[in-house]
């Protein structure tokens, strides 16, 4: 039985990230995903003789970069893919699936992220005075995403 999605807002901590790739990335467990955002770019158009206002016309959708964070993996096929991009300029865009899950681990909302590739990889500060897990952050550029609703 599918729960009514209007009963309560879903929690954001139960999600799944996967890459649709020729190779399998077993290390895609992430602490957070941010940047699932789209906005509409507009242009202003001034009409001759009309000085009271400008027309604002839609131009295109703009998608922000995705940021994925997790504990640092010492050996990672996903990071190998990133390093191939940065070190060898072997840019191999991949499609990603990001799913928000319910308490039964069933997707209630899914984003299909098309042609993602890495543009930044970083590791958190290494500090001998703090007892913290090393965190890596991966920033991806992509063409667009589509929202896939269940059912």
Backbone torsions as a table, in degrees:
resi	resn	phi	psi	omega
1	UNK	NA	130.2	179.8
2	UNK	-88.1	130.8	177.5
3	UNK	-70.8	149.6	175.5
4	UNK	-67.8	119.5	-177.0
5	UNK	-67.3	-10.0	-179.2
6	UNK	-94.2	1.4	-179.5
7	UNK	-66.8	-47.5	179.6
8	UNK	-159.1	153.1	178.4
9	UNK	-66.3	144.4	179.7
10	UNK	-73.1	156.4	174.5
11	UNK	-78.9	153.1	-174.6
12	UNK	-101.8	1.3	-175.6
13	UNK	-92.0	-5.8	-178.0
14	UNK	-110.8	97.9	-175.5
15	UNK	-144.4	166.5	-178.8
16	UNK	-136.4	134.3	176.4
17	UNK	-117.8	133.0	175.1
18	UNK	-142.0	152.8	178.8
19	UNK	-111.8	131.8	174.8
20	UNK	-90.8	94.7	-170.7
21	UNK	-131.1	157.8	173.5
22	UNK	-60.7	-35.1	175.5
23	UNK	-102.1	157.3	-178.8
24	UNK	-95.3	130.5	175.1
25	UNK	-100.6	103.6	-179.8
26	UNK	-76.9	-10.8	-171.7
27	UNK	-109.1	60.6	-177.7
28	UNK	-117.0	40.3	175.8
29	UNK	-94.3	120.0	-174.4
30	UNK	-120.5	148.4	177.3
31	UNK	-78.6	-38.4	179.4
32	UNK	-153.3	154.7	174.2
33	UNK	-130.4	126.4	176.4
34	UNK	-135.7	157.7	177.5
35	UNK	104.2	9.7	172.7
36	UNK	-76.1	84.7	-171.0
37	UNK	-144.9	137.5	175.2
38	UNK	-134.9	141.2	176.7
39	UNK	-137.3	162.1	-178.1
40	UNK	-103.7	122.0	174.4
41	UNK	-79.1	144.8	179.0
42	UNK	-131.3	160.8	173.8
43	UNK	-126.2	144.5	176.3
44	UNK	-91.2	141.6	179.5
45	UNK	-130.2	123.1	178.9
46	UNK	-95.9	125.3	179.5
47	UNK	-86.6	133.5	-179.6
48	UNK	-61.5	129.6	177.8
49	UNK	85.9	-13.3	179.4
50	UNK	-107.6	105.0	-175.6
51	UNK	-104.1	0.3	-177.2
52	UNK	-78.5	-24.6	-177.0
53	UNK	-158.4	170.0	172.7
54	UNK	-116.6	145.2	172.5
55	UNK	-79.2	140.4	175.8
56	UNK	-115.4	120.8	-175.0
57	UNK	-113.7	139.0	176.2
58	UNK	-69.9	142.1	-178.1
59	UNK	-114.6	-60.1	-178.2
60	UNK	-162.0	163.3	174.7
61	UNK	-84.2	143.7	177.3
62	UNK	-122.9	128.2	-179.1
63	UNK	-107.1	133.2	179.9
64	UNK	-80.6	165.2	178.3
65	UNK	-69.9	148.6	174.5
66	UNK	-89.7	140.9	174.3
67	UNK	-123.1	123.4	178.7
68	UNK	-113.3	130.9	178.8
69	UNK	-125.6	150.5	179.5
70	UNK	-166.6	170.7	171.9
71	UNK	-64.6	144.5	-176.5
72	UNK	-62.3	128.6	173.7
73	UNK	-97.0	126.8	-179.4
74	UNK	-69.8	-40.2	177.8
75	UNK	-124.5	117.1	-172.9
76	UNK	-145.1	124.1	175.7
77	UNK	-67.7	-31.5	177.4
78	UNK	-64.4	-44.1	178.8
79	UNK	-71.0	-31.5	172.8
80	UNK	-59.1	-41.2	176.7
81	UNK	-61.1	-42.0	178.1
82	UNK	-64.0	-46.5	-177.8
83	UNK	-65.4	-31.6	173.8
84	UNK	-61.3	-36.5	177.8
85	UNK	-68.2	-49.1	-174.9
86	UNK	-73.6	-43.2	-173.5
87	UNK	-87.1	-33.2	-174.2
88	UNK	-115.8	-0.5	-176.5
89	UNK	55.0	34.3	174.8
90	UNK	-95.4	83.7	-177.6
91	UNK	-83.4	113.8	179.7
92	UNK	-122.3	90.3	-179.2
93	UNK	-62.2	142.5	-179.8
94	UNK	-129.1	152.1	173.7
95	UNK	-89.2	139.1	-180.0
96	UNK	-118.4	151.8	172.5
97	UNK	-121.7	123.5	176.3
98	UNK	-118.5	121.3	-176.3
99	UNK	-121.0	133.1	170.6
100	UNK	-89.9	127.7	-172.4
101	UNK	-108.6	151.7	173.3
102	UNK	-89.1	-174.6	-176.5
103	UNK	-69.1	-11.6	175.3
104	UNK	-98.3	10.7	179.2
105	UNK	67.4	26.3	179.0
106	UNK	-102.7	132.6	178.5
107	UNK	-61.1	130.0	174.7
108	UNK	-107.8	-16.2	174.9
109	UNK	-156.1	136.4	-176.7
110	UNK	-134.9	136.3	175.3
111	UNK	-109.6	126.0	175.1
112	UNK	-98.2	106.0	-175.0
113	UNK	-97.2	119.4	-169.9
114	UNK	-99.6	131.4	173.7
115	UNK	56.1	56.4	177.4
116	UNK	-84.0	141.4	175.2
117	UNK	-146.9	152.0	-175.1
118	UNK	-73.8	140.1	173.9
119	UNK	-123.2	-11.7	179.2
120	UNK	-160.5	140.7	173.3
121	UNK	-137.0	133.8	-179.9
122	UNK	-144.9	158.9	176.9
123	UNK	-119.5	141.4	179.9
124	UNK	-61.2	166.8	-179.6
125	UNK	-57.5	136.6	173.2
126	UNK	-96.4	114.7	-173.0
127	UNK	-136.3	116.9	-178.2
128	UNK	-67.5	-15.2	-178.9
129	UNK	-91.8	-1.8	-178.9
130	UNK	-120.7	144.5	177.9
131	UNK	-104.4	77.2	-175.6
132	UNK	-128.7	155.1	175.0
133	UNK	-75.3	138.9	174.9
134	UNK	-70.7	128.1	-177.4
135	UNK	-112.5	133.1	173.4
136	UNK	-107.6	148.8	-177.7
137	UNK	-128.4	132.8	-178.2
138	UNK	-123.0	123.0	178.5
139	UNK	-107.8	130.8	-176.0
140	UNK	-122.1	137.3	169.8
141	UNK	-96.9	148.8	179.4
142	UNK	-150.2	165.2	-178.4
143	UNK	-75.5	-52.3	-178.5
144	UNK	-167.4	168.9	170.1
145	UNK	-128.7	153.8	172.9
146	UNK	-120.2	146.3	-179.1
147	UNK	-93.9	126.1	-179.9
148	UNK	-111.8	117.3	179.1
149	UNK	-94.1	146.1	-178.8
150	UNK	-67.3	152.5	176.3
151	UNK	87.5	NA	NA
